[in-house]
Amino acid sequence: MAILIATRDAELEHRCRRAASAEHELELVTSLSALSERIGASEPAAILLDSELLEKPLERQVGEIVNVAGAARVIVLTPVFIEDEEIALLKAGAKGCCRRGIDPESLQQVLSVTSNGGVWVTRSLLPRLVSELRKYVDAHRKPAETSANDSLAELTQREREIVRLIVDGASNKEVASSLNISERTVKGHLSNVFQKLGVTDRLKLMLYVREGKVSGIASSGRKP
């Protein structure tokens, strides 16, 4: 599948190309109008969107792009970290926010995490993000504790181990190393967990557990 790189910055384009795996077809667009046209034509897996192409407030145009992007995950690259701006971009549907100066190796991690249903955010943003997303938890809270226990009972012992590590902030690679299994196996287990617990990504899984919807999964105390 294709990855669309939306930027006029040749150096940023080069770093994006270095970050993308060889299995993806890469395509460059230099305007939002061209991006909209190519989304429908190429059905991309991801869109690396340079915020320099956007007008403020960024989230308005990002929300429009997310709406037409379908299953494509939108990753926005901004010049600096602004807490309110990043929160707004995530609420608009972006699956990742990082800086325009990001190195190819780190951007490769962003693409990997978001391809597995995760959301990439600046670590210092997590405490506020948890607070901002509590409304989501409340809206999807099950009516009784027995329902939460029923959901927990559906997880296998291995899935519970993986959930504990994920909630403690471990990456798929770190989970695989800790449990002596492959990253592919971790991804398979996570997919099953998402389906059983009714969540769509790692952040919502963390909220699901930390807000008390799932009991019985002890944290090791590792900070995310």
Secondary structure by P-SEA (a helix, b strand, c coil): cbbbbbcccaaaaaaaaaaccccbbbbbbccaaaaaaaaaacccccccccccccccaaaaaaaaaaaacccbbbbbbcccccaaaaaaaaaacccccccccccaaaaaaaaaaaaacbbbccccaaaaaaaaaaaaaaaaccccaaaaaaaaaaccaaaaaaaaaaaacccaaaaaaaacccaaaaaaaaaaaaaaaccccaaaaaaaaaaccccccccccccc
